[in-house]
Amino acid sequence: MNWQVKEWVCGGFQAIRPDGEKVFIYHRLAWEPARYAEKAFAYEFRWHGLCAGRLSAENTWRRSLKLVFMLDTSGAINEQDLLDISLKIADRPVAFRALL
């Protein structure tokens, strides 16, 4: 789908699909103890008040991004939607720099 991503609150984003579906993306710290010490960041995708997924930086010798889809109910969004939104976020230099 063609998602329109725009800046929103405190470094977060709002993604809107042409049919009116919305996903809010919040900038979060990765709270796992090992990641907290490394100050790793993550984005959390929220859809209708539910956590739909998380985009985080994997801390390996070669940094990479990890997208996890968390919805266990069938809804209007799926893994492909979150992937499309993630790619649009990654195109923004400020957002991508915060993850890596």
Residue, then its C-alpha position, 0 to 999 in steps of 0.5 A: m500500500n501507499w503509506q504517507v508518513k509524516e513527523w508527529v510527536c517527540g520524534g515519532f511518526q504518523a502513517i496514514r493509508p489512502d483508505g484512512e487507516k492510521v498507524f502511530i510510530y513512537h520512539r522508544l528505548a529498548w528496555e532489555p537490560a543489555r540494550y539499555a546499557e548500549k542506549a539502543f533505540a526502537y520504534e513501536f508501531r501502535w494501531h487502534g491502541l494495540c502494539a502492532g510491531r517493533l522496529s529495533a537495531e540489532n547489535t551485532w558486529r554489523r548493525s542491522l534493523k529488526l522488524v517484529f510483527m506483534l498483532d495476534t488478531s487479524g486486522a486491517i494491517n499486516e506485516q507488509d504494511l509495517l515493512d512499507i512504513s519501516l522503509k519510509i522511516a528508514d529513508r528519513p536520515v534523522a530517524f535512521r540515525a537514531l536507530l543506528 
